Amino acid sequence: KIEMCEAEKRWLEVKSKEWKAEGIELGIKQGIEQGVELGQVLLYKTMIKNGMSVNEISKVCSISVESLKRVLSD
């Protein structure tokens, strides 16, 4: 059985808190990115439902026709 010295325990506690904070920050960032992407997809689909063509959406939203078709097919 190996025991940690007090300094190692304190270091590990500090690092654990830092790692947890980094993980939370990364999770929030990823969640925001996913939300933005979902919002864009919903916008594209709404534009299609309202009669806009893929070419029109491509021009208005600055997305390539290929990327737009790929996003809409998912």
C-alpha positions as CSV (number, residue, x, y, z in Angstrom):
1,K,0.0,0.0,0.0
2,I,1.4,3.4,-1.1
3,E,0.4,6.5,0.7
4,M,0.7,10.0,-0.6
5,C,2.4,12.7,1.3
6,E,0.4,15.8,2.3
7,A,1.9,17.9,-0.4
8,E,0.8,15.4,-3.1
9,K,-2.7,15.3,-1.6
10,R,-3.0,19.1,-1.7
11,W,-1.6,19.2,-5.3
12,L,-4.0,16.5,-6.4
13,E,-7.0,18.4,-4.8
14,V,-6.0,21.7,-6.5
15,K,-5.5,19.9,-9.9
16,S,-8.8,18.0,-9.5
17,K,-10.6,21.3,-9.1
18,E,-8.8,22.8,-12.1
19,W,-9.6,19.8,-14.3
20,K,-13.2,19.9,-13.2
21,A,-13.5,23.6,-14.0
22,E,-11.8,23.0,-17.4
23,G,-14.2,20.1,-18.1
24,I,-17.2,22.3,-17.3
25,E,-15.9,25.1,-19.4
26,L,-15.3,22.7,-22.3
27,G,-18.8,21.3,-21.9
28,I,-20.4,24.7,-22.0
29,K,-18.5,25.7,-25.0
30,Q,-19.5,22.5,-26.9
31,G,-23.1,23.0,-25.8
32,I,-23.2,26.5,-27.2
33,E,-21.6,25.4,-30.5
34,Q,-24.2,22.6,-30.8
35,G,-27.0,25.0,-30.1
36,V,-25.8,27.4,-32.7
37,E,-25.5,24.6,-35.3
38,L,-29.0,23.4,-34.4
39,G,-30.4,26.9,-34.8
40,Q,-28.8,27.3,-38.2
41,V,-30.2,24.0,-39.4
42,L,-33.7,25.0,-38.1
43,L,-33.3,28.3,-40.0
44,Y,-32.4,26.6,-43.2
45,K,-35.3,24.1,-42.9
46,T,-37.7,27.0,-42.2
47,M,-36.4,28.9,-45.3
48,I,-36.9,25.8,-47.4
49,K,-40.5,25.4,-46.0
50,N,-41.2,29.0,-47.0
51,G,-40.2,28.4,-50.6
52,M,-36.6,29.5,-50.8
53,S,-34.3,27.5,-53.0
54,V,-31.1,26.0,-51.9
55,N,-29.2,28.5,-54.1
56,E,-31.0,31.4,-52.5
57,I,-30.3,30.2,-49.0
58,S,-26.7,29.6,-50.0
59,K,-26.3,33.2,-51.0
60,V,-28.2,34.7,-48.1
61,C,-26.5,32.6,-45.4
62,S,-23.0,32.4,-47.0
63,I,-22.9,28.6,-47.0
64,S,-21.9,26.5,-50.0
65,V,-24.7,24.6,-51.8
66,E,-22.9,21.4,-51.1
67,S,-22.6,22.0,-47.3
68,L,-26.3,23.2,-47.2
69,K,-27.5,20.0,-48.9
70,R,-25.4,17.9,-46.6
71,V,-26.8,19.7,-43.5
72,L,-30.4,19.4,-44.8
73,S,-30.0,15.7,-45.5
74,D,-28.9,14.8,-42.0
